[in-house]
Amino acid sequence: MITVEEFRQYGHSFVDWMADYFKEVECLPVKSQVRPGEIFRQIPELPPADSETIDQIMQDFQQIILPGMTHWQSPNFFAYFPANSSYPSVLAEMLTAALGAQCMVWDTSPAAAELEEKMMNWLRQMTGLPGNWSGVIQDTASSATLVAILSAREKYSDFLINETGIHHHKSFRVYCTSETHSSLEKAVKIAGLGKKNLIRVEVDQQLRMRPEDLEQAIENDLKNRKAPLAVVATLGTTSSTAVDPLEPIARICRKYDIWLHIDAALAGTALVLPEYRWMIRGIENADSFVFNPHKWMFTNFDCSAYFVKDREALIRTFEILPEYLKTKSRGMVNDYRDWGIALGRRFRALKLWFVIRNFGVQGIQDRVRLHITLARKLADEIRKQSDFELMNEPQLNSVCFRYRPARVAQDRELDALNEKLLSILNASGKVFLSHTRLNGKYTIRMVTSQTYVQDKHVMMAWDLIRRTASEIT
Ligand SMILES: *Cc1c(COP(=O)(O)O)cnc(C)c1O
C-alpha cells in the first residue's frame, strides 16, 4: 500500500493524465469496439495475494480498461442522453472522495446537509419552480420517481400501506403514456401497485399526452371503482424529447385530487432559460418534479434534483428512527435519510456548488442555449436534404431523423437501411449515435448537448452521416 507522500505524487500525475484525457478524448473511438468477454478474459481469475504497485495497476488501466470504455465525455458522443461532467465538477468529486463522508443525517456532516438545502434552493430559483417546494438530491431520476409514487401511495392511503401492507387496499391506478420512461413501470412494480394498474394514455401526433384522454381514463376507472392515484407527465421524453402539456394535465389532477409527478430528467435543465419556462406553466397544481443535473447540467453522475410540494408527506413516508440514529438536532435541521430510500448518502451538493459557481448561471444558460441552437441548425440541414427525413420538430437538444432515399419506398426496408447506416457510423469510432422507434419507424437520434460539443463537431458528424449514407448499397 502506498504512503501519503506517494499518494501526493500519484495524485499529481493522475491529474495530468485526466487533463490529457480531456484534451485528447475527441480523437479516441467514441464507442468502445471490444467484443463481449474481451475485458473479462484479461483480468486474472484470482485477486493478488501481495501488493501491486500503482504503476502496474495504472498500466493495466490504460491497456485493458480504456479500450473497453465508451467515451461519454467526447464531444463526438451524440447517443442516448448527455451524462455530462465538467472540470469544476470533477475537481469537486475529488474532494468528495477525499472527505469520504456519510451524509445521512445532519450530525454526520452538517455542512453537507446545509449546503444541500441551499443548493436545492438555488436550483429551484434557477429553474423557476414554486418557492414553497422543498428539494433533495436523489441518486437517480428512477429513485426520485419511485419516491414520488411511494409518497403518493402513502398520502392517499392515510399512511396505512406502510403499516399494514397493500393486500386489502383498493386498486390504485397510475397514468402515463407510451413515451414515459421505463423507470415509472419499475416504480409501480416496486411500490406493489401492479403493472396492470399502469394506464397508458393516448398521445397526439407529436407524442404528447392527450389531456382529454387522460380525463376519460380517470372517469372510466372511477366508474369501475378504481382509485386514481398519480399521473406522471414528462417534459422531454426519452425517445423524442416531446413535452407533455402540463397546464391542462395539472388542472385535471387538481380536479380529481391526484398526485402529479413531473419527470424532466433530461430536459429540465432547459428551464434555466426564461424562454423555456412555458414548459412548467401550471406547475403550482403539481406535486413533485425531478430533473438530472447529472445529465445536461455539467455535474457528474450521480445527482438528481427532486422537488416536492408536500414535504411532510415525503418525510412521513420514509422516516425511520432507530436508537443509534437519534440526535439532539432532530427537528431543527434536515436529516436527509428521511427524504428517500437509501440511508447512506454521498456528499453530492459539493459538485453542484462548484459547477454553479464556476459556470455562473449565465455560463450555464449560454451553454444550454448553444446546445439547443446546434440541434436546430442540424435540423435545418436535414430539412435541406431530400434523401433524409426529419422525424421530430426539435424544440430541445435532440434531433430524430432517418435516411430515406427515393429508391426505397417501404418502411420495413427503410428500417433495415437505417439500422445498417447507424451500425457503420458507430463502428467508425468517429461518432456515436443511438436509435429509437417513432410511430413504429426506426429512427436515428442525435443529441447535441455534451458539455464541450461545438458547432464543428455537429457539422463533422452530419457530413459523415451523409457521406456514409450515400455509400451504402
Ligand atoms: C434518463 C431519464 C430517466 C432515468 O434517469 P436516471 O437518473 O438514470 O434514473 C427518467 N426519465 C427520463 C425522461 C429520462 O430522460
The ligand as an SDF file (V2000), in Angstrom:
LIG
                    3D

 15 15  0  0  0  0  0  0  0  0999 V2000
  -32.7830    9.4320  -18.1760 C   0  0  0  0  0  0  0  0  0  0  0  0
  -34.2040    9.5170  -17.8270 C   0  0  0  0  0  0  0  0  0  0  0  0
  -34.6990    8.8490  -16.6970 C   0  0  0  0  0  0  0  0  0  0  0  0
  -33.8460    7.9730  -15.8350 C   0  0  0  0  0  0  0  0  0  0  0  0
  -32.8360    8.7040  -15.2190 O   0  0  0  0  0  0  0  0  0  0  0  0
  -31.8480    8.0010  -14.1700 P   0  0  0  0  0  0  0  0  0  0  0  0
  -31.2930    9.1680  -13.4140 O   0  0  0  0  0  0  0  0  0  0  0  0
  -30.8310    7.2780  -14.9710 O   0  0  0  0  0  0  0  0  0  0  0  0
  -32.6510    7.1060  -13.3260 O   0  0  0  0  0  0  0  0  0  0  0  0
  -36.0340    9.0040  -16.3990 C   0  0  0  0  0  0  0  0  0  0  0  0
  -36.8420    9.7610  -17.1580 N   0  0  0  0  0  0  0  0  0  0  0  0
  -36.4080   10.4250  -18.2600 C   0  0  0  0  0  0  0  0  0  0  0  0
  -37.3610   11.2530  -19.0490 C   0  0  0  0  0  0  0  0  0  0  0  0
  -35.0630   10.3180  -18.6180 C   0  0  0  0  0  0  0  0  0  0  0  0
  -34.6190   11.0010  -19.6890 O   0  0  0  0  0  0  0  0  0  0  0  0
  1  2  1  0
  2  3  1  0
  2 14  2  0
  3  4  1  0
  3 10  2  0
  4  5  1  0
  5  6  1  0
  6  7  2  0
  6  8  1  0
  6  9  1  0
 10 11  1  0
 11 12  2  0
 12 13  1  0
 12 14  1  0
 14 15  1  0
M  END
$$$$
